[in-house]
Amino acid sequence: MAVTAEMRAELAAVKHAQHRFAQAALGDAASAGAAADAEVLRRLRLEPIKGMGRVVYSSNAVFLLELEGPDPTHPDQPLRAIYKPTRGERPLWDFPRQTLHMREAAAYAVSAALADGLVPATTLRDGPVGPGSVQLFVHASDETGITAARAHSRRSCATSEPSTC
């Protein structure tokens, strides 16, 4: 099998993404997020994993992690997170391969910078299936806060100049 220029470019992109993950994993998770999320970001990145289950019917490999400590908003329940490993990502034609985890963390960083509360705390972690993104699990009873934040964001954009949304 001949190695094409496209295959070489794909391999170079994957190696570059792996290098960026390694660099991000060395950084401080809290520095990219909201100050109020600093502790939960640290815990998502470092806390030992007690259990893992597969989330079915998703286009990428998605797992629900149960971590050792208590949930910050539900102390009677364990801290849970959504884990999306790089290895389980389905490639998209318009994004480099194996970058979903970094896009997930970047979406949180933008949301935190805008203080819109739309994206739960998300960081990078080397998990049970390899490197990936880990996002704080939002309990169904907490969705009203997220729904309100989304509605506020939509109202703000509806009353602003289109270039500011």
Secondary structure, 3 states (H helix, E strand, C coil): CCCCHHHHHHHHHHHHHHHHHHHHHHCCHHHHCCHHHHHHHHHHHHCCEEEEEECCCCCCCCEEEEEEEECCCCCCCEEEEEEEEHHHCCCCCCCCCCCHHHHHHHHHHHHHHHCCCCCCCEEEEEECCEEEEEEECCCHHHHHHHHHHHHHHHHHHHHCCHHHC
